[in-house]
C-alpha cells in the first residue's frame, strides 16, 4: 500500500510483546515458528493456505530484492505471475500477450550542481541536497529568512515578511503523537502554515553535515512516469542544508540567529537529466464468462505486484528491528518516528531480542520483501485465478485478473490501465482490490479511528474500504456473502470514514477505478509493525486466515458476476477522473 505520513504511536508492555511475537512467529496458530525459507508442493485447484504459503515464499523471497517497479527484480517477479496464468490457460488480456507495459523515466542529478550564497559555492552532496526533481533549479538571487524551529508555536512570522523569500527552518525536539497533535491544532501553527504557503521555498537545517545514506538516497537516480520536463508550473523547492551553508547565508553562527532575520540571497544551479528506463509492467489475464450475453462485461480482481525494493546502504539486524517495532513503532512506517521508549519498554525489547536469538542467529537485513504488502494480494489473486480456471465454478460475466505495477509510487499501473484499458472501460462492472490481507491479528495495530483511537485486529478481522461509496448494492452483497456463507468475518469500516486522516480510500489501486465511476471494494487486514519494514516477510503471515478471506472474496466475485442486472451505481462520481482524490 502506498505510504502515508500519518503518525500512529503506542507502546506495548512485556506481556503484550510476548503475545505479539508469539502471534507472528506462530502465524498458523500451532505455536511454532514458521520457517524463514520454504519450498512447497505444487498448487491445487482449491484455495488453500498451503498454496498461498507455497506461492508467497517464492514471490517475496530475498531473490526478488523487494520488487521495486522499474528494476529487473520487478520484471522477474511479474514473469512468475505471467507463467502461472499462462499455465492455467487463461486468456491473455494485455497489449503484448499477458503484459501491458508503460514507460518509466530515470531522473538523475548532475554531481556538478551547486548552491551559491554570497561568495561561497557549495557542490551538491554532504553540504546540501535538493528534495524532488527539477523543482529548485530556478532559485535565482532569492533572500533567506530565518523561521526558527518547526515546533516553535510561541511566535510566528508574518506572511508578508515570508512572501517571496526562502524560509530557513530547524527541526525541533522529537515529540510524542499527543504533543504533535497539540502543536498542529494550535492557532500559531496554522499561522506558520499560512506563512509557509507564501514562501518561495524551504531550507531545512540538518546539522554540520549530511549523512552519506541521506545523500545517496536523494542523489541516486529516481523513477517517474512523467516524460522529460516541459514548461509548466513547478513546486516550491525544498533544500536540506548544513551549518556551513547557513553561516555563509547569514555571516555568523547559527546560535546567533533570531526569528525573522534576513540573510544573503541564494542561487542554485541544479542540473537534471532524464532517460527511458525499464518499463512498468501490468499482468492481465481473462476468464471468459459462461453466458454469451454477459461475457462482454467484466469483474476485475486486482492487486499490486511491486514493493519498495531494498536499501543500498542501510542494513538492519532483522530480529532486533522486529522486536523494537513491535513495541516502539507498532504501525511500522505508518507510525512515523516512535515516541521516546521508556525504561520498562527497553527491558522488554532486550528480553524479546534474547528470546528470538535462541531461535535464530543474528541476521543482517536490507531487503523490503513485502510479503504482506502486497505479496499477500498478489498470490491471493493468483490463487483465485487457479480456482476459477481449474475449478467447477464458471461465472456468467468474465473475470479480469490484473496485477498492477507501481502502486507504491502512486498507483502508476492502475492509473495507466484505467487511462488505457485493454477492454472497454464501460464494460468493467466492479473492481475488487486486495492489498495487505495476510495479517490482522489482535496484536496488530491496523490503523486509527477518525477520532484518533488505535485499532487492532481480531480472530476474523478484515477492513472494507469504499464498498458502498459508488454502489450500495456492492457493499450489501459483501455483507450478505460473509453472513450467508457463514464466514463470520468481522468487517471493520472505521478506515472508510469520510475525511479520515489516513485517507486509505485514495491510497491503493481501487482509487483509479473509482475515479471513473466503477464501483470498488477494497479488502485489507490493515497495518502492522512490519509495514514498509525489512521485517515484512512470509513467516509472519496468517495463511489460514488469508485463505478463508480469499474464499469469501471469490464467492463475492461470483455473486456479482452472476447478477441478472448490472450493479446499481447510486453514489457520487468524480467529475474529473484525473482530479485529486479526497476520502
Phi and psi in degrees as a GROMACS rama.xvg file:
@    title "Ramachandran Plot"
@    xaxis  label "Phi"
@    yaxis  label "Psi"
@TYPE xy
-57.8976  133.382  UNK-2
-75.982  145.574  UNK-3
-109.868  -173.266  UNK-4
-118.527  17.604  UNK-5
-71.5181  139.593  UNK-6
-91.8257  124.308  UNK-7
-134.938  106.725  UNK-8
-130.703  137.589  UNK-9
-162.398  151.6  UNK-10
-99.7379  155.3  UNK-11
-119.316  135.143  UNK-12
-75.9621  -179.801  UNK-13
-59.3007  -43.9294  UNK-14
-66.4637  -41.9657  UNK-15
-65.5134  -36.8362  UNK-16
-61.1322  -46.7144  UNK-17
-58.5752  -42.9922  UNK-18
-65.9532  -40.5659  UNK-19
-65.4613  -43.5394  UNK-20
-67.2988  -39.2407  UNK-21
-63.0984  -38.8358  UNK-22
-64.7132  -43.5566  UNK-23
-76.8782  -36.6679  UNK-24
-75.3941  -37.2797  UNK-25
-102.668  60.5825  UNK-26
-63.2933  -24.072  UNK-27
-90.1475  2.96973  UNK-28
88.2096  1.95564  UNK-29
-86.52  -8.27822  UNK-30
81.3717  4.17197  UNK-31
-113.244  143.274  UNK-32
-63.6177  141.174  UNK-33
-77.3577  155.515  UNK-34
-70.1343  154.766  UNK-35
-72.5054  -37.7926  UNK-36
-120.747  145.483  UNK-37
-159.548  135.44  UNK-38
-123.409  114.271  UNK-39
-94.6481  175.71  UNK-40
-76.2799  176.979  UNK-41
-61.1784  148.437  UNK-42
-78.5004  163.202  UNK-43
-122.433  166.775  UNK-44
-62.4501  -32.2817  UNK-45
-75.4921  160.454  UNK-46
-85.3147  110.756  UNK-47
-129.716  154.915  UNK-48
-66.6252  -32.6373  UNK-49
-64.6037  -41.2223  UNK-50
-62.0663  -46.1126  UNK-51
-61.1596  -38.6797  UNK-52
-66.6517  -43.92  UNK-53
-57.9132  -47.0579  UNK-54
-69.0853  -44.7242  UNK-55
-71.2636  -37.0021  UNK-56
-61.7068  -33.3362  UNK-57
-74.3616  -44.8678  UNK-58
-73.3463  -30.081  UNK-59
-108.766  23.654  UNK-60
-66.6452  156.329  UNK-61
-55.8988  -29.5764  UNK-62
-64.2141  -19.9655  UNK-63
-81.6904  -9.71478  UNK-64
51.9116  34.9631  UNK-65
84.1575  -1.76744  UNK-66
55.5179  34.3772  UNK-67
-66.9888  133.474  UNK-68
-62.2504  146.304  UNK-69
84.8628  8.6691  UNK-70
-120.262  160.48  UNK-71
-60.4841  -26.5439  UNK-72
-70.8711  -35.6375  UNK-73
-69.0026  -40.2925  UNK-74
-63.1821  -35.023  UNK-75
-64.6002  -41.5949  UNK-76
-65.2568  -47.1418  UNK-77
-73.0209  -20.2996  UNK-78
-64.006  -35.0168  UNK-79
-64.4887  -44.24  UNK-80
-61.1869  -45.5865  UNK-81
-61.3423  -41.4224  UNK-82
-64.5975  -32.7939  UNK-83
-71.1989  -46.5388  UNK-84
-69.1505  -29.5537  UNK-85
-68.7696  -41.7334  UNK-86
-61.3953  -34.9175  UNK-87
-76.9774  -10.0433  UNK-88
79.3366  18.605  UNK-89
-71.3126  155.339  UNK-90
-76.7894  132.157  UNK-91
-61.018  137.829  UNK-92
-124.449  9.33971  UNK-93
-93.9569  -163.911  UNK-94
-96.8148  -15.6905  UNK-95
-136.223  80.6432  UNK-96
68.7479  -124.652  UNK-97
-85.3542  -7.95267  UNK-98
-95.9311  145.65  UNK-99
-129.266  105.525  UNK-100
-88.5655  150.926  UNK-101
-138.363  151.576  UNK-102
-74.3497  143.982  UNK-103
-129.266  134.644  UNK-104
-106.207  142.258  UNK-105
-100.132  122.203  UNK-106
-105.433  131.173  UNK-107
-128.846  150.575  UNK-108
-106.829  135.972  UNK-109
-69.159  128.311  UNK-110
-63.8764  -10.3504  UNK-111
-82.9488  -0.701943  UNK-112
-61.4391  146.936  UNK-113
-139.427  163.016  UNK-114
-125.528  132.803  UNK-115
-117.979  128.676  UNK-116
-130.406  109.65  UNK-117
64.4732  -124.667  UNK-118
-93.9194  -4.05649  UNK-119
-92.5514  133.463  UNK-120
-119.001  126.769  UNK-121
-116.748  124.168  UNK-122
-73.7121  149.941  UNK-123
-62.4796  141.404  UNK-124
146.841  -124.395  UNK-125
-78.7132  -3.6168  UNK-126
-101.482  -33.4838  UNK-127
-158.609  153.472  UNK-128
-144.134  158.839  UNK-129
-107.035  140.26  UNK-130
-101.495  126.214  UNK-131
93.038  143.2  UNK-132
-88.9595  138.467  UNK-133
55.9977  29.8665  UNK-134
-103.843  -17.4761  UNK-135
-116.225  7.14049  UNK-136
-73.4293  -12.3594  UNK-137
-101.545  19.0239  UNK-138
-73.8092  112.208  UNK-139
-133.153  105.718  UNK-140
56.2405  47.9193  UNK-141
-101.941  126.075  UNK-142
-69.1938  156.424  UNK-143
-112.011  135.729  UNK-144
-119.223  136.577  UNK-145
-84.1716  124.723  UNK-146
-106.592  4.23434  UNK-147
77.4979  -155.155  UNK-148
-86.8841  145.846  UNK-149
-58.4464  -37.471  UNK-150
-87.6538  1.64943  UNK-151
-81.7472  105.822  UNK-152
-108.602  10.6306  UNK-153
-71.9096  -35.3429  UNK-154
-134.782  154.841  UNK-155
-139.778  147.778  UNK-156
-75.1604  149.383  UNK-157
-71.6647  138.562  UNK-158
-56.5046  -38.1155  UNK-159
-65.3056  -34.0609  UNK-160
-69.1086  -31.1031  UNK-161
-87.1837  -28.3575  UNK-162
-52.4962  128.046  UNK-163
79.6701  0.597231  UNK-164
-110.646  164.668  UNK-165
-86.3829  127.589  UNK-166
-96.2497  118.676  UNK-167
-91.3751  125.987  UNK-168
-127.774  151.842  UNK-169
-113.367  148.434  UNK-170
-73.8524  136.514  UNK-171
-87.5963  -176.177  UNK-172
-64.8296  151.922  UNK-173
-66.1207  132.988  UNK-174
-113.745  153.541  UNK-175
-70.6273  167.451  UNK-176
-59.5813  -39.7665  UNK-177
-65.8696  -42.047  UNK-178
-67.7375  -39.0601  UNK-179
-61.2753  -41.6282  UNK-180
-63.8431  -40.0288  UNK-181
-63.6707  -40.2802  UNK-182
-64.0913  -49.2031  UNK-183
-68.457  -17.9288  UNK-184
-92.6152  -5.12316  UNK-185
-76.9747  152.754  UNK-186
-65.715  -34.8104  UNK-187
-64.7625  -38.4958  UNK-188
-67.2225  -39.0223  UNK-189
-62.8964  -37.9737  UNK-190
-65.8822  -38.0876  UNK-191
-61.6946  -42.0912  UNK-192
-64.8352  -36.8244  UNK-193
-65.5741  -40.565  UNK-194
-66.1198  -40.9214  UNK-195
-61.1736  -37.673  UNK-196
-62.0544  -27.0369  UNK-197
-91.7697  -4.42869  UNK-198
-72.8453  152.514  UNK-199
-75.8807  -14.7405  UNK-200
169.087  179.219  UNK-201
-130.723  136.402  UNK-202
-110.218  130.773  UNK-203
-116.595  117.297  UNK-204
-76.9497  123.327  UNK-205
-104.58  -16.6712  UNK-206
132.873  -161.633  UNK-207
-71.9137  -29.8683  UNK-208
-154.429  162.554  UNK-209
-95.7139  140.358  UNK-210
-69.0664  145.274  UNK-211
-54.0656  -41.9179  UNK-212
-61.6228  -37.7445  UNK-213
-66.9026  -44.1134  UNK-214
-61.7366  -43.7822  UNK-215
-63.4269  -40.4339  UNK-216
-61.5929  -44.7368  UNK-217
-88.5747  -10.6042  UNK-218
-109.429  -5.75196  UNK-219
-73.7746  154.376  UNK-220
-56.9858  140.622  UNK-221
-122.544  157.3  UNK-222
-99.4052  147.163  UNK-223
-151.381  152.53  UNK-224
-85.4711  -11.3896  UNK-225
-73.3196  142.245  UNK-226
-69.7333  175.523  UNK-227
-50.5543  144.232  UNK-228
-56.5754  137.573  UNK-229
-119.632  173.086  UNK-230
-65.9842  144.054  UNK-231
162.183  175.979  UNK-232
-65.4406  146.089  UNK-233
-123.284  151.923  UNK-234
-74.7824  155.409  UNK-235
-61.0082  133.479  UNK-236
-71.3951  151.366  UNK-237
-125.782  122.152  UNK-238
-118.895  135.95  UNK-239
-94.4562  122.262  UNK-240
-124.942  167.559  UNK-241
-118.594  173.013  UNK-242
-55.0489  -45.921  UNK-243
-58.4912  -36.2052  UNK-244
-65.8914  -45.3645  UNK-245
-65.1651  -39.2969  UNK-246
-65.1427  -33.9006  UNK-247
-69.5257  -33.799  UNK-248
-70.731  -42.6635  UNK-249
-103.424  -6.18381  UNK-250
69.5827  23.4736  UNK-251
-169.412  177.93  UNK-252
-68.601  152.573  UNK-253
-61.1229  -35.1074  UNK-254
-62.4829  -19.5885  UNK-255
-94.9039  2.93302  UNK-256
-75.2493  145.363  UNK-257
-120.572  146.211  UNK-258
-59.7016  131.376  UNK-259
94.9304  -8.44447  UNK-260
-67.0306  136.448  UNK-261
-106.482  131.896  UNK-262
-107.966  -166.849  UNK-263
-69.4198  155.517  UNK-264
-68.364  156.049  UNK-265
-119.309  142.498  UNK-266
-130.114  137.421  UNK-267
-119.496  149.335  UNK-268
-126.466  89.0776  UNK-269
-106.215  123.403  UNK-270
-115.761  121.125  UNK-271
-115.943  147.628  UNK-272
-127.813  148.455  UNK-273
-129.676  142.965  UNK-274
-147.329  150.871  UNK-275
-61.749  139.031  UNK-276
-112.887  -164.981  UNK-277
-64.4028  147.544  UNK-278
-75.5532  157.115  UNK-279
-76.8747  150.892  UNK-280
-141.906  107.462  UNK-281
-79.2906  150.116  UNK-282
-116.253  129.252  UNK-283
-134.143  127.521  UNK-284
-135.991  152.694  UNK-285
-128.39  133.404  UNK-286
-101.742  107.862  UNK-287
-61.7271  141.728  UNK-288
-68.6972  157.054  UNK-289
-85.6311  -14.8771  UNK-290
-99.8945  117.169  UNK-291
-56.3553  -28.8424  UNK-292
-82.3454  -23.3243  UNK-293
-111.372  -8.98727  UNK-294
-69.0262  -10.7064  UNK-295
-80.0896  -1.33871  UNK-296
-109.386  153.054  UNK-297
-130.112  142.225  UNK-298
-104.825  115.221  UNK-299
-87.2233  132.204  UNK-300
-121.34  117.824  UNK-301
-134.718  162.838  UNK-302
-153.203  167.102  UNK-303
-103.737  139.718  UNK-304
-92.1296  -11.0536  UNK-305
-98.8073  167.826  UNK-306
-142.024  -154.766  UNK-307
-107.296  13.2982  UNK-308
82.6546  -137.665  UNK-309
-145.083  159.862  UNK-310
-83.5099  128.922  UNK-311
-80.1071  -12.8684  UNK-312
-140.856  -37.5718  UNK-313
-81.6552  127.544  UNK-314
-123.077  130.969  UNK-315
-107.848  156.339  UNK-316
-88.2395  114.155  UNK-317
-52.9494  -55.7985  UNK-318
-71.0764  -31.7735  UNK-319
-64.5293  -42.6764  UNK-320
-65.8997  -38.7381  UNK-321
-57.6297  -47.4214  UNK-322
-69.5767  -43.5751  UNK-323
-59.345  -47.0149  UNK-324
-65.7177  -35.1221  UNK-325
-58.6588  -33.8146  UNK-326
-94.7978  -54.1609  UNK-327
-93.4144  -16.7666  UNK-328
-143.238  61.805  UNK-329
-67.8112  -9.20428  UNK-330
-105.482  14.7646  UNK-331
59.1785  -139.558  UNK-332
-65.3597  -20.5675  UNK-333
-67.5906  -19.6504  UNK-334
-90.0936  -3.83977  UNK-335
64.2741  -149.26  UNK-336
-76.1746  137.177  UNK-337
-69.7848  154.541  UNK-338
-69.0587  161.082  UNK-339
-53.902  134.182  UNK-340
-82.6896  133.411  UNK-341
-79.8336  166.956  UNK-342
-62.0191  -41.3722  UNK-343
-64.0563  -38.0529  UNK-344
-68.1507  -37.1525  UNK-345
-63.8618  -36.4045  UNK-346
-61.2737  -43.137  UNK-347
-66.2017  -39.8067  UNK-348
-60.7067  -48.5442  UNK-349
-64.2666  -37.974  UNK-350
-65.6104  -40.1603  UNK-351
-65.4108  -40.8286  UNK-352
-62.7731  -42.5985  UNK-353
-60.3689  -39.6501  UNK-354
-65.1093  -44.5702  UNK-355
-69.1157  -31.3692  UNK-356
-65.0123  -23.6628  UNK-357
-74.222  -19.2444  UNK-358
-98.1112  -45.3432  UNK-359
-122.317  145.386  UNK-360
-71.6514  162.524  UNK-361
-61.23  134.653  UNK-362
-138.719  117.292  UNK-363
-64.7404  150.099  UNK-364
-150.176  130.294  UNK-365
-135.624  9.67234  UNK-366
-105.429  125.518  UNK-367
-87.1772  87.0332  UNK-368
-65.649  -29.5419  UNK-369
61.9487  43.9144  UNK-370
-63.3596  -46.0651  UNK-371
-82.0139  -39.8028  UNK-372
-111.193  99.8686  UNK-373
-120.269  44.5097  UNK-374
-57.7197  -37.0681  UNK-375
-62.7297  -41.7585  UNK-376
-69.5657  -40.3937  UNK-377
-58.9395  -49.6606  UNK-378
-74.5179  -25.9136  UNK-379
-64.0535  -44.6615  UNK-380
-65.581  -38.0101  UNK-381
-62.1669  -42.8391  UNK-382
-64.9508  -39.5231  UNK-383
-67.0476  -38.3633  UNK-384
-60.1636  -41.5274  UNK-385
-67.6657  -39.2999  UNK-386
-63.7874  -38.5748  UNK-387
-71.419  -43.3118  UNK-388
-71.8807  -36.4019  UNK-389
-109.241  -10.1409  UNK-390
-93.2062  -179.301  UNK-391
-82.3672  -15.8181  UNK-392
-82.7876  122.74  UNK-393
-123.911  97.1247  UNK-394
-65.376  154.67  UNK-395
-70.4176  -46.7757  UNK-396
-84.106  161.566  UNK-397
-76.1683  152.455  UNK-398
-109.635  127.084  UNK-399
-104.713  108.097  UNK-400
-91.9056  127.532  UNK-401
-141.068  129.539  UNK-402
-109.536  108.06  UNK-403
-82.8308  141.493  UNK-404
-100.038  149.507  UNK-405
78.1605  20.021  UNK-406
-60.6733  -38.1529  UNK-407
-66.2855  -18.5793  UNK-408
-96.3471  -1.37704  UNK-409
124.946  40.5695  UNK-410
56.2628  44.9588  UNK-411
-60.9764  -52.4662  UNK-412
-67.0677  -43.3643  UNK-413
-68.4383  -35.6626  UNK-414
-65.2478  -40.1301  UNK-415
-67.3202  -42.6052  UNK-416
-64.2928  -44.1145  UNK-417
-70.8875  -24.289  UNK-418
-80.9411  -29.399  UNK-419
-130.44  62.6886  UNK-420
-65.9609  144.713  UNK-421
-90.7435  -6.01737  UNK-422
-126.482  165.667  UNK-423
-58.9136  128.768  UNK-424
-58.3587  -37.2076  UNK-425
-69.4453  -14.5114  UNK-426
-85.0203  -8.10403  UNK-427
-84.5635  110.067  UNK-428
-76.5828  -37.9232  UNK-429
-160.141  157.149  UNK-430
-125.959  127.203  UNK-431
-106.544  117.145  UNK-432
-105.254  133.973  UNK-433
-124.848  109.94  UNK-434
-141.871  111.67  UNK-435
67.5187  78.5943  UNK-436
-122.942  19.2502  UNK-437
-103.648  4.36139  UNK-438
-125.849  -131.168  UNK-439
85.3717  25.3304  UNK-440
-73.4304  163.857  UNK-441
-60.7892  -24.5236  UNK-442
-88.5475  -4.16419  UNK-443
-85.8894  132.557  UNK-444
-82.507  107.348  UNK-445
-92.68  -3.95801  UNK-446
149.822  -162.7  UNK-447
-130.877  149.624  UNK-448
-68.153  161.231  UNK-449
-56.4562  -36.5512  UNK-450
-80.6564  -7.2647  UNK-451
115.806  -13.1075  UNK-452
-65.2174  144.344  UNK-453
-77.9441  135.547  UNK-454
-101.599  143.982  UNK-455
-126.195  160.274  UNK-456
-76.1014  -169.792  UNK-457
-160.494  -177.195  UNK-458
-58.4004  -48.9079  UNK-459
-123.105  70.9248  UNK-460
-105.113  137.317  UNK-461
-156.857  141.473  UNK-462
-95.8375  140.084  UNK-463
-116.887  130.719  UNK-464
-127.828  131.735  UNK-465
78.2704  4.92857  UNK-466
-65.9674  -25.2064  UNK-467
-120.35  10.5944  UNK-468
-71.4234  -39.3639  UNK-469
-108.973  -25.9446  UNK-470
-141.866  106.811  UNK-471
-58.8609  -35.664  UNK-472
-60.839  -40.345  UNK-473
-63.0184  -45  UNK-474
-63.1069  -38.7055  UNK-475
-66.3745  -38.5263  UNK-476
-64.5644  -39.3389  UNK-477
-59.8118  -44.4146  UNK-478
-65.0325  -39.1559  UNK-479
-66.31  -43.2181  UNK-480
-62.8429  -43.4622  UNK-481
-60.4506  -41.6664  UNK-482
-80.8158  -45.6899  UNK-483
-65.935  -33.4356  UNK-484
-92.0731  4.39672  UNK-485
59.5163  35.1899  UNK-486
-70.2619  -38.5255  UNK-487
72.0842  25.4808  UNK-488
-70.3852  147.24  UNK-489
-93.9796  100.186  UNK-490
-74.4231  124.861  UNK-491
-108.661  114.351  UNK-492
-101.425  7.98193  UNK-493
-59.8043  -37.2613  UNK-494
-75.6022  -6.43778  UNK-495
-94.444  3.72332  UNK-496
-64.0064  140.349  UNK-497
-58.4007  133.946  UNK-498
74.8261  12.7572  UNK-499
-62.9667  131.777  UNK-500
-64.1011  -23.1472  UNK-501
-76.2913  -18.4621  UNK-502
53.742  39.9919  UNK-503
-60.4658  -34.2133  UNK-504
-56.7837  -27.916  UNK-505
-102.502  9.74627  UNK-506
-116.425  12.3986  UNK-507
-144.484  176.418  UNK-508
-61.4212  -27.3777  UNK-509
-56.821  -28.4105  UNK-510
-60.9169  -31.7753  UNK-511
-70.3937  -31.9404  UNK-512
-76.3194  -44.182  UNK-513
-59.8166  -32.3275  UNK-514
-60.6439  -26.1569  UNK-515
-96.0235  8.49906  UNK-516
84.3775  14.5219  UNK-517
-86.3461  123.797  UNK-518
-58.3832  139.041  UNK-519
-132.388  156.653  UNK-520
-141.53  128.452  UNK-521
-108.823  120.366  UNK-522
-104.106  132.014  UNK-523
-155.435  148.895  UNK-524
-93.1063  5.60029  UNK-525
87.1416  -169.359  UNK-526
-81.2045  178.314  UNK-527
-173.062  176.681  UNK-528
-67.5383  -17.1403  UNK-529
-96.6714  4.84597  UNK-530
-62.0233  121.305  UNK-531
54.7842  37.9956  UNK-532
-121.746  161.832  UNK-533
-68.1461  -10.1637  UNK-534
-88.4388  4.60171  UNK-535
-80.2019  81.8142  UNK-536
-122.188  162.662  UNK-537
-68.6374  -18.3452  UNK-538
-74.0099  -7.21282  UNK-539
-104.42  8.00724  UNK-540
-87.2839  145.231  UNK-541
-93.2467  85.5048  UNK-542
-66.2897  -39.5186  UNK-543
-62.5948  -44.651  UNK-544
-62.0516  -43.2159  UNK-545
-65.8864  -40.9764  UNK-546
-63.2579  -41.7822  UNK-547
-65.0936  -39.9706  UNK-548
-65.0786  -41.118  UNK-549
-62.6869  -36.8983  UNK-550
-64.0217  -38.9085  UNK-551
-66.7842  -41.6426  UNK-552
-65.7671  -39.2285  UNK-553
-56.9731  -47.3882  UNK-554
-65.2817  -36.224  UNK-555
-63.902  -43.855  UNK-556
-59.892  -41.1846  UNK-557
-64.291  -42.6062  UNK-558
-59.7815  -45.3896  UNK-559
-68.9111  -40.2116  UNK-560
-65.9436  -26.9661  UNK-561
-98.846  4.11686  UNK-562
-58.8017  146.397  UNK-563
-82.4828  5.16225  UNK-564
-147.022  162.189  UNK-565
-74.8918  143.975  UNK-566
-48.0935  135.603  UNK-567
-77.1014  125.539  UNK-568
-99.5901  107.946  UNK-569
-120.889  7.735  UNK-570
-97.2388  172.052  UNK-571
-81.5358  126.432  UNK-572
-90.7157  155.178  UNK-573
-72.3706  140.713  UNK-574
-76.6776  -28.2507  UNK-575
-125.377  108.101  UNK-576
-59.2856  -18.6551  UNK-577
-103.879  10.7501  UNK-578
-77.5494  173.757  UNK-579
-68.5108  135.503  UNK-580
-85.4306  133.866  UNK-581
-136.206  120.583  UNK-582
